């Protein structure tokens, strides 16, 4: 799923017009509310920020055995599983 999101974001881009600065991190654990999730991938989209709108997703957290557990929008709203 994360790869699909990344490919969709990159499909909006024209090659060689900017430097990619988005990141993908592997995290051991993350606490959300009363739950601790282990084995996470954190994708932080930093590319094309000048084209973002308020509802643009800029961070995604995926947990092993759970899938999407948290995402953050440009307008500072955060949606999580708990």
N, C-alpha and C positions, 0 to 999 in steps of 0.2 A: 504494500500500500504506500509506504513512504517513497519508494522508487517511482510509483505512479504520480504522486503529488509533485515530486521533483521534476519529472518529465513534463508534466503539465505546465509548471512554472517556466521551465526552460523553453517550451514551445513558443512562448510569447516573445522570446528574445531573438534578435538578429545576430548571427555569429560575428565575432571580432569587434563588437562595438563597445564592450565593457569588460571589466575584469570580474570574474566570479568571486564573491566574498561570502557566500552562504556557508554554513558549517553543518556538519553531522557529527554528533558526539555519542559515544557509548557510555552510559552511566551505570554504576552498580545498583543504586537504589534511589527512590524518591518518595517522600511522604506527602500524601495528599489527604487532608482531613485526618481520619483515624486509620487510614490504610497505608501500608508500605509496599511499594511495587519494586520488584527487582528485575534486572536485566532490561534496561531501557535504551531506546534510541531517541536522541533529542535533535531535531532538525530546526535550525534557526535560519530563516530566509532574510538575507540582507540585500539581495540584488533588486534593482529597479525600484528602490524605495520612493523615488520621486513620482512614480506612477501609482502608488498605493492609494486605496480609498479606505475609509474608516472600517469597512467590513473585511479587509484583506487579512488573511491568516498569516502571521509572521513567525510563530513558533508552534511546533508539534512535538508531543511526547507520546511514544509508543512503548508499551510494556509487553514483554514476553508473556504469552498465555492470556493476555487481556486485550491487546490491540490498542486503539486510541484511548488514552486516559486523560489527556489535557491538551488544550490548544489556546493560544493567545491571539487576539486580534490587534490590529493597528490602533484602534480606539481605546486600548487598555482593558477591554473586557476579557475575562478568562473563563473558559468553560472546562469543567472537569467531571470525571466519573463520580466522584463523591460530593 
